[in-house]
C-alpha cells in the first residue's frame, strides 16, 4: 500500500512528477520515456524503480519489453497527491512539449496497426493470423444464442461476423481501419447480408449506444488495443443487462516478431490477468480458459474468455 508521506517525497521531484503525469495518460516503455523527456535511460530507470517500489507505478513484462503505467486503484489520499503533482507538472514550461511527444508516440502506435490492416484488407480471412483456428472459433460459436444483436469490436473485414449474421438479428462491425470497413461492407453486400452494418470506430470508444446489443465480441482484437481495460469497459457499456461478453485472444507469449508481422500491441494475455480485467469492467460469471494450441512453433495458445453483464 503506497504511503502518503513517501508518495509526497517522491512526487516533490519535478522529473518524477513529469513521469507520473505521462504514465497517467499512457503505458510507456523506458525507450519511449527517453524520447519524450530527452534523458538518459539509467536516470529514467532509477526514477521508475523508485516509483514502482513505492507502489505508485506498475510494470508489465511483455516479451523483451517492460511497460510502465500509473498504479491502479491508488488510495484516495495518494491519488489526491498524484493529481496535485500532475497539475503542478502541467504548469512547467516543458509540459506542453511532453504532451506533444506523447501524442506522437500514441499516434505512431495507432498508425503502425492501421497500416498493417490496410495492407492486408481483403486478404485477412484467407491469410494466417496467430490464434485464429477453426477449433477455437468453433468452441466460441457454441456459446452463441440465435437471434441476438451482436457487436463485433475490432471486426477486421468481418469474416466471423458474416458467419454469425446468418443466425443473428443484427451484427454491428466496428473497426478503426477505413480500408477494412470498405472491404467488409463490400463483402456483406456481395453475400446479401442486410443485417450486417460496418462502423468506422475504435474498440476503446465504441460508436454504439449504451445497452444496445446482446453480445459483445472481441475476436483476436484485444491484443491490438492501446488500453484493453478500456475496451472491456466499452463492451460492458454497450451491452444490455444480462448481455454476454466473448473474448477470443492469444495467451501470453514471447514471439516478438508478432509486433512487426501483425502489428500486435500486446503479446497476448495471462489467464488471471484477463479474468481480473473482465471482473474489473463490471462483468460477473467470468471465465477464462485455453481452447486451442497450435502444433507449429511458436505454438500460439488461444484463450476463450466470457462474462455476463449484471441485471435484467
C-alpha positions as CSV (number, residue, x, y, z in Angstrom):
1,X,0.0,0.0,0.0
2,X,1.6,3.3,-1.0
3,X,2.5,5.6,1.9
4,X,1.2,9.2,1.6
5,X,4.5,10.5,3.1
6,X,6.7,8.5,0.8
7,X,4.5,9.4,-2.1
8,X,4.7,13.1,-1.2
9,X,8.5,12.9,-1.0
10,X,8.8,11.2,-4.4
11,X,6.3,13.4,-6.2
12,X,8.1,16.5,-5.0
13,X,10.8,15.8,-7.5
14,X,9.9,17.6,-10.8
15,X,11.2,14.8,-13.0
16,X,9.2,12.1,-11.3
17,X,6.2,14.4,-11.4
18,X,6.6,14.7,-15.2
19,X,7.0,10.9,-15.5
20,X,3.8,10.3,-13.4
21,X,1.9,12.8,-15.5
22,X,2.9,10.8,-18.6
23,X,2.1,7.4,-17.1
24,X,-1.3,8.7,-16.1
25,X,-2.0,9.3,-19.8
26,X,-0.5,6.1,-21.3
27,X,1.5,3.0,-20.6
28,X,5.1,3.6,-21.8
29,X,8.4,1.7,-22.1
30,X,11.7,3.2,-20.9
31,X,12.7,4.0,-24.5
32,X,9.5,5.9,-25.1
33,X,10.0,7.9,-21.9
34,X,13.6,8.7,-23.2
35,X,12.1,10.0,-26.4
36,X,9.6,12.3,-24.5
37,X,11.9,13.5,-21.7
38,X,15.3,13.6,-23.6
39,X,17.0,12.0,-20.7
40,X,19.4,9.0,-20.3
41,X,18.0,5.5,-19.8
42,X,19.7,5.0,-16.4
43,X,18.2,8.2,-15.0
44,X,14.7,7.3,-16.1
45,X,15.1,3.7,-14.9
46,X,16.1,4.9,-11.5
47,X,13.1,7.1,-11.2
48,X,10.8,4.3,-12.4
49,X,12.3,1.9,-9.9
50,X,11.6,4.3,-7.0
51,X,8.0,4.9,-8.2
52,X,7.4,1.2,-8.5
53,X,8.9,0.4,-5.1
54,X,6.7,3.0,-3.5
55,X,3.6,1.5,-5.2
56,X,3.0,4.5,-7.5
57,X,3.8,2.7,-10.7
58,X,3.1,-0.7,-12.1
59,X,5.4,-2.6,-14.6
60,X,4.4,-5.2,-17.1
61,X,6.8,-7.5,-18.9
62,X,5.7,-8.2,-22.5
63,X,8.3,-10.3,-24.3
64,X,11.6,-8.5,-24.1
65,X,10.0,-5.1,-23.3
66,X,8.8,-3.7,-20.0
67,X,6.0,-1.2,-19.9
68,X,5.2,1.1,-17.0
69,X,1.9,2.7,-16.0
70,X,0.4,4.6,-13.1
71,X,-0.5,2.2,-10.4
72,X,-4.2,1.1,-10.5
73,X,-6.5,1.6,-7.5
74,X,-4.4,4.1,-5.5
75,X,-5.8,5.0,-2.1
76,X,-7.8,8.3,-2.2
77,X,-5.1,10.3,-0.2
78,X,-2.3,9.1,-2.5
79,X,-4.5,9.6,-5.6
80,X,-5.0,13.3,-4.5
81,X,-1.2,13.8,-4.2
82,X,-0.8,12.3,-7.7
83,X,-3.4,14.7,-9.0
84,X,-1.8,17.7,-7.4
85,X,1.7,16.6,-8.7
86,X,0.3,16.3,-12.3
87,X,-1.4,19.7,-12.1
88,X,1.9,21.2,-10.9
89,X,3.8,19.4,-13.7
90,X,1.3,20.8,-16.2
91,X,2.3,24.3,-15.3
92,X,6.0,23.7,-16.1
93,X,7.4,25.1,-19.4
94,X,8.3,21.6,-20.7
95,X,4.8,20.2,-20.1
96,X,3.4,21.2,-23.5
97,X,6.4,19.6,-25.3
98,X,5.9,16.4,-23.2
99,X,2.3,16.1,-24.2
100,X,3.1,16.7,-27.9
101,X,5.7,14.0,-27.8
102,X,3.4,11.6,-26.0
103,X,0.7,12.2,-28.7
104,X,3.3,11.4,-31.4
105,X,4.1,8.1,-29.7
106,X,0.5,7.1,-29.3
107,X,-0.3,8.1,-32.9
108,X,2.7,6.2,-34.2
109,X,1.5,3.1,-32.5
110,X,-2.0,3.6,-34.0
111,X,-0.7,4.3,-37.5
112,X,1.5,1.1,-37.3
113,X,-1.5,-1.0,-36.7
114,X,-3.7,0.8,-39.2
115,X,-1.1,0.5,-41.9
116,X,-0.8,-3.2,-41.3
117,X,-4.6,-3.8,-41.5
118,X,-4.9,-1.5,-44.5
119,X,-2.3,-3.6,-46.2
120,X,-4.0,-7.0,-45.6
121,X,-7.6,-5.8,-46.0
122,X,-9.4,-8.2,-48.4
123,X,-6.9,-11.0,-47.6
124,X,-7.4,-11.3,-43.8
125,X,-9.8,-14.1,-44.0
126,X,-7.5,-16.2,-46.2
127,X,-4.2,-15.4,-44.6
128,X,-2.6,-16.8,-41.4
129,X,-3.4,-15.0,-38.2
130,X,-2.0,-16.1,-34.8
131,X,-4.5,-17.8,-32.7
132,X,-7.3,-17.9,-35.3
133,X,-8.2,-21.5,-35.7
134,X,-11.5,-23.1,-36.5
135,X,-11.1,-25.3,-33.4
136,X,-11.1,-22.1,-31.2
137,X,-13.7,-20.3,-33.2
138,X,-16.0,-23.4,-33.2
139,X,-15.9,-23.5,-29.4
140,X,-16.8,-19.9,-29.2
141,X,-19.7,-20.2,-31.6
142,X,-21.2,-23.0,-29.5
143,X,-21.9,-20.4,-26.8
144,X,-24.0,-18.2,-29.1
145,X,-27.7,-17.8,-28.8
146,X,-29.6,-17.3,-32.1
147,X,-31.4,-14.1,-33.0
148,X,-29.3,-11.7,-30.9
149,X,-27.9,-8.3,-31.5
150,X,-24.1,-8.6,-31.8
151,X,-21.3,-6.0,-31.8
152,X,-18.0,-7.3,-33.3
153,X,-15.3,-5.0,-31.9
154,X,-12.2,-4.9,-34.0
155,X,-14.0,-6.8,-36.6
156,X,-11.4,-6.6,-39.4
157,X,-13.1,-7.5,-42.7
158,X,-15.9,-9.3,-40.9
159,X,-15.1,-12.9,-41.7
160,X,-16.5,-14.1,-38.4
161,X,-19.3,-11.5,-38.3
162,X,-20.7,-12.7,-41.7
163,X,-20.9,-16.2,-40.3
164,X,-22.7,-15.1,-37.2
165,X,-25.1,-12.9,-39.2
166,X,-26.8,-15.9,-40.6
167,X,-28.4,-16.6,-37.2
168,X,-28.3,-13.2,-35.6
169,X,-30.8,-10.4,-35.5
170,X,-28.1,-7.9,-36.4
171,X,-24.3,-7.6,-36.4
172,X,-22.5,-4.2,-35.9
173,X,-18.9,-4.5,-37.1
174,X,-16.6,-1.8,-35.6
175,X,-13.1,-1.3,-36.9
176,X,-10.6,1.6,-37.0
177,X,-9.2,0.8,-40.4
178,X,-11.1,2.7,-43.2
179,X,-10.0,0.1,-45.7
180,X,-11.2,-2.8,-43.6
181,X,-14.6,-1.1,-43.3
182,X,-14.8,-0.6,-47.0
183,X,-13.9,-4.2,-47.7
184,X,-16.3,-5.5,-45.1
185,X,-19.2,-3.5,-46.5
186,X,-18.4,-4.8,-50.0
187,X,-18.3,-8.4,-48.8
188,X,-21.6,-8.1,-46.8
189,X,-23.3,-6.7,-49.9
190,X,-21.9,-9.5,-52.1
191,X,-23.3,-12.0,-49.6
192,X,-26.6,-10.1,-49.3
193,X,-26.3,-9.8,-45.5
194,X,-28.7,-6.9,-44.9
195,X,-28.4,-7.3,-41.1
196,X,-24.7,-6.5,-41.1
197,X,-23.5,-2.9,-40.7
198,X,-20.0,-1.6,-40.6
199,X,-18.9,1.4,-38.5
200,X,-15.6,3.2,-38.5
201,X,-14.6,3.5,-34.9
202,X,-12.3,2.4,-32.0
203,X,-12.9,-0.5,-29.7
204,X,-11.9,1.8,-26.8
205,X,-14.6,4.3,-27.8
206,X,-17.3,2.3,-29.5
207,X,-19.8,4.4,-31.5
208,X,-22.8,2.5,-30.3
209,X,-25.4,3.4,-27.7
210,X,-25.5,2.2,-24.1
211,X,-27.3,-1.2,-23.7
212,X,-27.8,-1.6,-27.4
213,X,-26.5,-5.1,-28.0
214,X,-26.9,-8.6,-26.6
215,X,-23.4,-9.9,-27.3
216,X,-20.1,-8.1,-27.4
217,X,-17.4,-10.0,-29.3
218,X,-13.6,-9.3,-29.3
219,X,-12.1,-12.0,-31.6
220,X,-8.3,-11.7,-31.8
221,X,-8.7,-7.9,-31.4
222,X,-7.9,-7.1,-27.8
223,X,-4.2,-7.5,-28.2
224,X,-4.3,-4.6,-30.7
225,X,-5.9,-2.3,-28.1
226,X,-3.9,0.5,-26.7
227,X,-5.8,0.0,-23.4
228,X,-7.5,-3.4,-23.2
229,X,-9.2,-2.5,-19.9
230,X,-10.9,0.5,-21.6
231,X,-12.0,-1.8,-24.5
232,X,-13.6,-4.2,-22.0
233,X,-15.3,-1.3,-20.2
234,X,-16.8,-0.2,-23.5
235,X,-18.0,-3.7,-24.2
236,X,-19.8,-3.6,-20.8
237,X,-21.3,-0.2,-21.6
238,X,-22.9,-1.2,-24.9
239,X,-24.3,-4.5,-23.6
240,X,-27.9,-4.7,-22.2
241,X,-28.3,-6.1,-18.7
242,X,-27.8,-9.8,-19.0
243,X,-25.8,-9.4,-22.2
244,X,-22.7,-11.5,-22.8
245,X,-19.1,-10.8,-23.5
246,X,-16.9,-13.2,-25.5
247,X,-13.2,-12.7,-26.0
248,X,-11.1,-14.9,-28.1
249,X,-7.4,-13.9,-27.9
250,X,-3.8,-15.1,-27.5
251,X,-2.4,-16.4,-24.3
252,X,0.8,-14.5,-23.3
253,X,3.7,-15.5,-25.5
254,X,7.3,-14.4,-26.4
255,X,7.1,-14.2,-30.2
256,X,8.5,-10.7,-30.6
257,X,8.1,-10.7,-34.4
258,X,4.3,-10.5,-33.9
259,X,4.8,-6.8,-33.3
260,X,6.1,-6.3,-36.8
261,X,4.3,-9.1,-38.7
262,X,0.8,-8.5,-37.3
263,X,1.0,-5.0,-35.6
264,X,0.3,-6.6,-32.2
265,X,0.3,-4.1,-29.3
266,X,0.3,-6.8,-26.6
267,X,2.0,-10.2,-26.7
268,X,-1.1,-12.0,-25.5
269,X,-2.5,-12.1,-22.0
270,X,-2.2,-14.2,-18.9
271,X,-5.3,-16.0,-17.9
272,X,-5.6,-14.5,-14.4
273,X,-4.8,-11.0,-15.8
274,X,-7.7,-11.2,-18.3
275,X,-10.0,-12.7,-15.7
276,X,-9.3,-9.8,-13.3
277,X,-9.8,-7.2,-16.1
278,X,-13.2,-8.7,-17.1
279,X,-14.4,-8.6,-13.5
280,X,-13.0,-5.1,-13.0
281,X,-15.1,-3.9,-16.1
282,X,-18.2,-5.0,-14.2
283,X,-18.9,-8.5,-15.6
284,X,-20.0,-11.4,-13.4
285,X,-19.7,-15.2,-14.1
286,X,-16.4,-14.5,-15.8
287,X,-14.3,-17.5,-17.0
288,X,-11.1,-17.7,-19.0
289,X,-9.6,-21.0,-20.4
290,X,-7.3,-22.2,-23.1
291,X,-9.2,-23.7,-26.0
292,X,-6.5,-24.3,-28.6
293,X,-2.8,-24.7,-29.0
294,X,-1.1,-24.5,-32.4
295,X,1.2,-27.5,-33.3
296,X,3.8,-25.4,-35.1
297,X,6.2,-23.0,-33.5
298,X,5.8,-20.6,-31.7
299,X,2.9,-22.7,-30.5
300,X,0.4,-19.9,-30.0
301,X,-2.3,-20.8,-27.5
302,X,-5.8,-19.3,-27.7
303,X,-7.9,-18.1,-24.7
304,X,-11.7,-18.0,-24.6
305,X,-13.0,-15.6,-22.0
306,X,-16.6,-14.9,-21.1
307,X,-18.6,-12.7,-18.8
308,X,-22.2,-11.5,-18.2
309,X,-23.4,-8.0,-17.5
310,X,-25.4,-8.0,-14.3
311,X,-29.1,-7.2,-14.2
312,X,-32.1,-8.0,-16.4
